[in-house]
Amino acid sequence: MKSSILLGAGLFVLSIVLGLAQIWVTPWSAEIFAKIELTLGAFLVIDIVLIYVIKEYNAYKVINQSENLD
């Protein structure tokens, strides 16, 4: 879980850095830059969804284990 949070933060920071680089230096054409940003955004969304699913699954396991003890 911790690595997934670090990955999400890293993707976010990378997107910001690439955006600033595009504004100041313009290393890519607009089309390539849009593709890069959309790809990073998709990876970020996948990471956030995976964090949520894992968190919910762990909470579900805890609830089911506590109900079995009664």
LINDA-V863287 format. One record per residue. N is the residue number from 1. RES is the residue in three letters. PSI is psi in whole degrees, 0 to 359 (none if undefined). Layout:
BEGIN
n->N res->RES psi->PSI
n->N res->RES psi->PSI
END
This chain:
BEGIN
n->1 res->MET psi->319
n->2 res->LYS psi->322
n->3 res->SER psi->327
n->4 res->SER psi->323
n->5 res->ILE psi->318
n->6 res->LEU psi->321
n->7 res->LEU psi->315
n->8 res->GLY psi->316
n->9 res->ALA psi->319
n->10 res->GLY psi->318
n->11 res->LEU psi->320
n->12 res->PHE psi->312
n->13 res->VAL psi->318
n->14 res->LEU psi->319
n->15 res->SER psi->318
n->16 res->ILE psi->315
n->17 res->VAL psi->316
n->18 res->LEU psi->323
n->19 res->GLY psi->317
n->20 res->LEU psi->322
n->21 res->ALA psi->321
n->22 res->GLN psi->323
n->23 res->ILE psi->315
n->24 res->TRP psi->324
n->25 res->VAL psi->332
n->26 res->THR psi->64
n->27 res->PRO psi->342
n->28 res->TRP psi->160
n->29 res->SER psi->166
n->30 res->ALA psi->322
n->31 res->GLU psi->315
n->32 res->ILE psi->317
n->33 res->PHE psi->318
n->34 res->ALA psi->319
n->35 res->LYS psi->319
n->36 res->ILE psi->312
n->37 res->GLU psi->319
n->38 res->LEU psi->323
n->39 res->THR psi->315
n->40 res->LEU psi->321
n->41 res->GLY psi->320
n->42 res->ALA psi->317
n->43 res->PHE psi->322
n->44 res->LEU psi->317
n->45 res->VAL psi->317
n->46 res->ILE psi->317
n->47 res->ASP psi->315
n->48 res->ILE psi->318
n->49 res->VAL psi->318
n->50 res->LEU psi->319
n->51 res->ILE psi->315
n->52 res->TYR psi->314
n->53 res->VAL psi->316
n->54 res->ILE psi->318
n->55 res->LYS psi->315
n->56 res->GLU psi->321
n->57 res->TYR psi->317
n->58 res->ASN psi->320
n->59 res->ALA psi->321
n->60 res->TYR psi->318
n->61 res->LYS psi->318
n->62 res->VAL psi->318
n->63 res->ILE psi->316
n->64 res->ASN psi->323
n->65 res->GLN psi->322
n->66 res->SER psi->330
n->67 res->GLU psi->328
n->68 res->ASN psi->339
n->69 res->LEU psi->337
n->70 res->ASP psi->none
END
